[in-house]
Amino acid sequence: MDSQLLVILALAAAAGIAMTSLRYGYRRFRKGRAGRLVSRAKMLSDLGAHEAAERLLGTALRLRPDSFEGWNLMGWTLLRLGRHDRAAGVFAEAIRLDATRDSAWLGKASALRRLNQNEASMSALEETLRRNPLQTAAWHEKGVAHLEDSRFEEAIAAWEAALKIDPGDVTAWNFLADAHYLSARFDEAANAYEKASQLAPENANLWRCKGHALAALQQADGALGCYEWALVLGGDDAATWYNKGNALLQLDRKREALEAFDRSLGLDSDLYQAWNNRGNALSSLGRDGEAVRSYEKALALCPDYFKALHNVGLSLFKLRRFAEARGRLQELLSRHPDEHESWYALSRTMSALGEREEMLFGLARALEKCPDLADAARQDQVFHEWGSDPDFRRLVRLAQPGHRPPSPPGDDEFLSDGENFGSD
């Protein structure tokens, strides 16, 4: 009996050992399979197959719910899929498993920023940088967060910190240039774009952005060269042809500007600013009938586009269609009563129509907003017949110098839309 009991006990012990070994082996199998799935998911994510990566990671996390790597990679995959709310929760789980890993803190910050939870995002970023101050991606994220809040000084400081870590960081140079450009520091922006384009000379967008900065500095020659390089590197692009047309117009190369605007509109016929500036090129070539049609096309696309309304009024004036010019300018001023260039143009139109009271009223409104126009009015041939009129003389005499606009409107002062496009 004792021997039988011993046998039974020995068999039970062997069975227990076998079960323990089996459970251990199964856990190792699950752990190994989960690790292999995470590795495959990372490869798929790197290739851009984020949906497939998410499915594999879901399986991996069911096999091994305590895998920091699995939760962290799932968070970044969800971020790339635009599922920011889920990503924030996933990164929180990764941090619960291991709060020492700066990658999860960075991912959480990025997800929260995209959810417009800026204060919480910044707190996560500070934790990221506390753990790893050399994490350039965290400085990038901090710069973007500040830029979205229009806190340009803080954004610039963040990207300068990234560049201290890696002076060859093209992304940081690009973002730094963007921050300088948006804060109207065009010299600094041009220099930063130049540095970025030296590091990545094949990047068409960097050349385009550098062109914007040079255009803002009134360096049309340099801007033109940048836009031409952008077209060589990036191929035909409506926005870049438009920007090239602006530079050519600024250089008084009217026919080439017209060709550039036509190329732009051939690629995107809805670009109403290009229709407006095309009209300016046509008018400068003495083709005001065609210019009117171009301005009207801009207005068909954007009915409240005051620059085109102003310009169509000027072209109609040049065509001596004074009553039509008056109607367009009055339409503009009923919506935008503070446009002193248009008040001045309306006053000239009323003068041509012999409408003294309306001429004086329009001129008074223009001088009220821009007193420096008094000099232009004294020398303007359209007002010649009113030179001895006591009210006209008193009006221009009483106007006090204030600020002088870059280009006081005169007989052919059209409003050009210098907005740059294509700086994505």
C-alpha positions in Angstrom: 0.0 0.0 0.0 2.8 2.4 0.9 4.5 1.6 -2.4 1.3 2.3 -4.3 0.9 5.6 -2.5 4.4 6.6 -3.3 3.8 5.8 -7.0 0.6 7.9 -7.0 2.4 10.8 -5.3 5.3 10.5 -7.8 2.9 10.5 -10.7 1.0 13.5 -9.3 4.2 15.4 -8.8 5.3 14.6 -12.3 1.9 15.8 -13.6 2.2 19.0 -11.7 5.7 19.6 -13.0 4.4 18.9 -16.5 1.5 21.3 -16.1 3.8 24.0 -14.7 6.2 23.4 -17.6 3.3 23.5 -20.1 2.0 26.8 -18.6 5.5 28.3 -18.7 6.0 27.1 -22.2 2.6 28.5 -23.3 3.4 31.8 -21.7 6.8 31.9 -23.5 5.0 31.0 -26.7 2.4 33.8 -26.2 5.2 36.2 -25.3 7.3 35.2 -28.3 4.4 35.4 -30.7 3.4 38.8 -29.3 6.9 40.1 -29.8 7.0 38.8 -33.4 3.6 40.5 -34.1 4.9 43.8 -32.7 8.0 43.5 -34.9 5.9 42.8 -38.0 3.5 45.7 -37.1 6.5 48.1 -36.8 7.7 47.0 -40.2 4.2 47.6 -41.7 3.8 50.9 -40.0 7.2 52.0 -41.4 5.9 51.1 -44.8 2.7 53.2 -44.3 0.4 50.2 -43.9 -1.0 51.5 -40.6 -4.4 49.7 -40.8 -2.7 46.3 -41.1 -0.2 47.3 -38.3 -3.2 48.2 -36.0 -4.8 44.8 -36.6 -1.5 42.9 -35.7 -1.0 45.1 -32.6 -4.5 44.3 -31.4 -3.7 40.6 -31.6 -0.3 41.1 -29.9 -1.8 43.1 -27.0 -4.5 40.4 -26.4 -1.6 37.9 -26.2 0.5 40.1 -24.0 -1.4 43.0 -22.4 1.6 44.1 -20.4 3.7 45.0 -23.4 4.9 48.6 -23.3 6.3 48.3 -26.8 3.0 47.1 -28.1 0.9 49.9 -26.5 3.5 52.5 -27.5 3.5 51.4 -31.1 -0.3 51.2 -31.1 -0.4 54.8 -29.9 1.9 56.0 -32.7 -0.1 53.9 -35.3 -3.4 55.4 -34.2 -1.8 58.9 -34.4 -0.8 58.3 -38.0 -4.4 57.1 -38.7 -5.8 60.3 -37.2 -7.5 58.5 -34.3 -6.2 61.0 -31.8 -8.7 60.3 -28.9 -7.9 56.6 -28.9 -4.2 57.3 -29.3 -4.2 59.5 -26.1 -5.7 56.7 -24.1 -3.3 54.1 -25.5 -0.3 56.3 -24.6 -1.7 56.7 -21.1 -1.7 52.9 -20.8 1.9 52.7 -22.1 2.9 55.3 -19.5 1.1 53.3 -16.7 3.2 50.3 -17.7 6.5 52.3 -17.9 6.5 56.0 -17.0 10.3 56.3 -17.7 10.0 56.1 -21.5 10.0 59.5 -23.2 8.6 58.1 -26.4 5.2 57.5 -24.8 5.1 60.9 -23.2 5.9 62.5 -26.5 3.1 60.5 -28.2 0.7 61.5 -25.6 1.6 65.2 -26.0 1.2 65.0 -29.7 -2.3 63.3 -29.4 -3.4 65.9 -26.9 -2.3 68.8 -29.0 -4.3 67.4 -31.9 -7.3 67.2 -29.6 -6.8 70.9 -28.7 -5.9 70.1 -25.1 -2.9 72.4 -25.2 -2.3 72.8 -21.5 -2.2 69.0 -21.0 -0.1 68.5 -24.1 2.5 71.0 -22.9 2.6 69.3 -19.5 3.4 66.0 -21.3 6.0 67.7 -23.4 7.7 69.1 -20.4 7.8 65.6 -18.9 9.3 64.3 -22.2 12.0 66.9 -22.1 12.7 66.4 -18.4 13.4 62.8 -19.1 15.3 63.4 -22.4 16.3 67.0 -23.1 18.1 65.8 -26.3 14.9 64.5 -27.9 14.7 66.7 -31.0 11.2 65.4 -31.9 10.0 66.8 -28.6 11.4 70.3 -29.4 9.7 70.1 -32.8 6.4 69.2 -31.1 6.8 72.1 -28.7 7.6 74.5 -31.5 4.5 73.4 -33.4 2.3 73.8 -30.3 3.6 77.3 -29.7 3.2 78.2 -33.4 -0.4 77.1 -33.4 -1.0 79.5 -30.5 0.8 82.3 -32.4 3.5 82.4 -29.7 6.2 83.0 -32.2 9.0 83.8 -29.7 8.5 80.5 -27.8 8.3 78.6 -31.1 11.5 80.1 -32.4 13.2 79.2 -29.1 12.1 75.6 -29.4 13.4 75.1 -32.9 16.7 76.9 -32.0 17.0 74.4 -29.2 16.5 71.5 -31.7 19.2 73.0 -33.9 21.7 73.2 -31.1 21.3 69.4 -30.8 21.4 68.8 -34.5 22.5 71.7 -36.8 21.7 69.6 -39.8 18.0 69.2 -38.9 16.2 70.3 -42.1 12.8 70.1 -40.5 13.8 72.4 -37.7 15.3 75.0 -40.1 12.1 74.9 -42.1 9.9 75.4 -39.1 12.2 78.1 -37.7 11.9 79.9 -41.0 8.1 79.5 -41.0 7.9 81.1 -37.5 10.1 84.0 -38.6 8.0 84.5 -41.7 4.7 84.4 -39.8 6.1 87.0 -37.3 7.1 89.2 -40.2 10.8 88.8 -39.7 11.4 88.3 -43.3 15.2 88.7 -43.3 15.5 85.9 -40.7 13.0 83.8 -42.5 15.0 84.1 -45.8 18.2 83.2 -44.1 16.6 80.1 -42.4 15.0 79.0 -45.7 18.4 79.4 -47.4 20.0 77.2 -44.7 17.3 74.6 -45.2 17.6 74.6 -49.0 21.3 74.1 -48.7 20.7 71.0 -46.7 17.9 69.8 -48.9 18.4 71.5 -52.3 16.0 69.1 -54.0 13.1 70.2 -51.9 10.9 72.4 -54.1 8.8 73.7 -51.2 11.8 75.2 -49.5 12.7 77.2 -52.6 9.1 78.3 -52.9 9.0 79.5 -49.2 12.3 81.3 -49.6 10.7 83.1 -52.6 7.9 84.2 -50.4 10.3 85.7 -47.9 12.3 87.5 -50.5 9.1 88.8 -52.1 8.0 90.2 -48.8 11.4 92.0 -48.7 10.7 93.5 -52.1 13.6 91.4 -53.6 11.7 90.4 -56.7 14.7 89.2 -58.6 15.7 86.8 -55.9 12.1 85.7 -55.4 11.7 85.0 -59.1 14.8 82.8 -59.1 13.4 80.8 -56.2 10.1 80.3 -57.9 11.8 79.1 -61.1 13.8 76.6 -59.1 10.6 75.4 -57.4 9.0 74.8 -60.8 12.1 72.9 -62.0 12.2 70.7 -58.9 8.5 70.3 -58.3 7.0 70.5 -61.7 4.0 72.6 -62.9 2.1 74.0 -59.9 -0.6 76.7 -60.1 0.5 78.4 -56.9 4.1 78.7 -58.0 3.2 80.0 -61.4 1.0 82.6 -59.7 3.9 83.6 -57.4 6.2 83.8 -60.3 3.7 86.1 -62.1 3.7 88.4 -59.0 7.5 88.7 -59.0 7.5 89.4 -62.8 4.8 92.0 -62.4 6.8 93.7 -59.6 9.8 93.7 -62.0 7.6 95.4 -64.7 8.0 92.4 -67.0 4.4 92.6 -67.9 4.1 90.2 -70.8 6.0 87.5 -69.0 3.8 88.1 -65.9 0.7 87.7 -68.1 2.1 84.4 -69.4 2.8 83.2 -65.9 -0.8 84.0 -64.7 -2.2 82.2 -67.7 -0.1 79.1 -66.9 -1.3 79.3 -63.3 -5.0 79.6 -64.4 -4.5 76.8 -66.9 -3.7 74.5 -63.9 -6.3 76.0 -61.5 -9.0 78.2 -63.0 -10.5 78.9 -59.6 -7.5 80.9 -58.4 -9.3 84.2 -58.2 -6.3 86.2 -57.1 -4.5 85.1 -60.3 -7.5 86.4 -62.3 -7.1 89.8 -60.5 -3.4 90.1 -61.0 -3.8 88.9 -64.6 -6.1 91.8 -65.1 -3.4 94.1 -63.7 -0.9 92.8 -66.2 -3.4 93.3 -69.0 -4.2 96.9 -67.9 -0.5 97.7 -67.7 -0.3 96.6 -71.3 -3.2 98.9 -72.3 -5.6 96.1 -72.7 -8.3 97.3 -70.3 -11.2 95.7 -72.1 -9.6 92.3 -71.5 -8.6 93.4 -68.0 -12.3 94.1 -67.1 -13.2 90.5 -68.1 -10.4 89.1 -66.0 -11.5 91.1 -62.9 -15.1 90.0 -63.5 -13.9 86.4 -63.6 -12.3 87.0 -60.2 -15.5 88.4 -58.8 -17.6 85.6 -60.2 -15.4 83.3 -58.1 -15.3 85.5 -55.0 -18.1 88.2 -55.1 -16.8 90.1 -52.1 -13.2 90.4 -53.4 -12.7 94.1 -52.9 -9.4 94.3 -54.8 -11.0 93.1 -58.0 -14.0 95.5 -57.5 -11.6 98.4 -57.1 -9.6 97.3 -60.2 -12.6 96.8 -62.4 -13.6 100.4 -61.5 -10.2 101.7 -62.5 -10.2 99.9 -65.8 -13.7 101.1 -66.6 -12.5 104.6 -65.8 -9.6 104.2 -68.2 -12.1 103.0 -70.8 -14.1 106.2 -70.1 -17.1 104.1 -69.0 -17.5 106.4 -66.0 -21.0 105.6 -65.0 -20.1 101.9 -64.8 -16.9 102.7 -62.9 -18.9 104.7 -60.4 -21.3 101.8 -59.8 -18.6 99.3 -59.1 -16.7 101.6 -56.8 -19.9 102.5 -54.9 -20.6 98.8 -54.6 -17.2 98.2 -53.1 -17.5 101.1 -50.6 -20.9 100.0 -49.4 -19.2 96.9 -48.1 -15.7 98.2 -47.3 -16.1 101.9 -46.3 -12.6 102.2 -45.0 -10.8 101.7 -48.4 -9.2 105.1 -49.0 -7.8 104.1 -52.4 -11.4 103.4 -53.6 -12.7 106.7 -52.1 -10.0 108.4 -54.1 -10.8 106.5 -57.3 -14.5 107.3 -56.8 -13.7 111.0 -56.3 -11.8 111.0 -59.6 -14.7 109.2 -61.3 -17.2 111.8 -60.0 -14.9 114.6 -61.2 -14.9 113.0 -64.7 -18.7 112.9 -64.5 -18.8 116.6 -63.4 -20.5 115.7 -60.1 -18.9 118.3 -57.9 -20.5 117.5 -54.5 -19.9 113.8 -54.9 -16.3 114.5 -56.0 -15.7 116.6 -52.9 -17.3 114.0 -50.6 -15.2 111.2 -52.0 -12.0 113.2 -51.8 -12.8 114.2 -48.2 -13.3 110.6 -47.2 -10.0 109.6 -48.9 -8.1 112.4 -47.2 -9.6 111.7 -43.9 -8.1 108.2 -44.0 -4.9 109.1 -45.9 -4.0 112.9 -45.7 -0.9 112.4 -47.8 -3.2 112.0 -50.8 -3.5 115.8 -50.8 -0.3 116.1 -52.8 -1.6 113.5 -55.4 -4.9 115.4 -55.7 -3.1 118.8 -56.3 -1.2 117.3 -59.2 -3.9 115.0 -60.6 -5.1 116.2 -64.1 -8.5 114.8 -63.4 -9.0 117.4 -60.7 -7.5 120.2 -62.9 -10.8 121.9 -63.5 -11.4 122.2 -59.8 -8.1 123.9 -59.1 -9.7 127.3 -58.4 -12.7 125.8 -56.5 -12.5 127.2 -53.0 -13.9 124.0 -51.4 -11.5 121.8 -53.3 -8.5 124.1 -52.4 -9.6 124.2 -48.7 -9.9 120.4 -48.6 -6.4 119.7 -49.9 -4.9 122.5 -47.8 -6.4 121.3 -44.6 -5.3 117.7 -45.0 -2.5 117.1 -42.5 0.4 114.7 -43.4 -0.1 111.4 -41.6 1.4 108.2 -42.9 2.5 107.8 -46.4 1.4 104.5 -48.1 3.9 102.6 -50.2 2.1 103.5 -53.4 -0.4 106.4 -53.4 -3.2 105.6 -55.8 -3.1 107.5 -59.1 -4.5 107.2 -62.5 -3.3 103.6 -62.9 -2.9 102.4 -59.3 -4.4 99.0 -59.3 -4.5 96.7 -56.2 -2.4 93.7 -56.7 -2.9 90.7 -54.5 0.6 89.8 -53.3 -0.5 86.9 -51.2 1.9 83.9 -51.6 0.6 80.4 -52.1 2.1 77.0 -51.9 4.0 77.2 -48.6 2.6 74.0 -47.2 
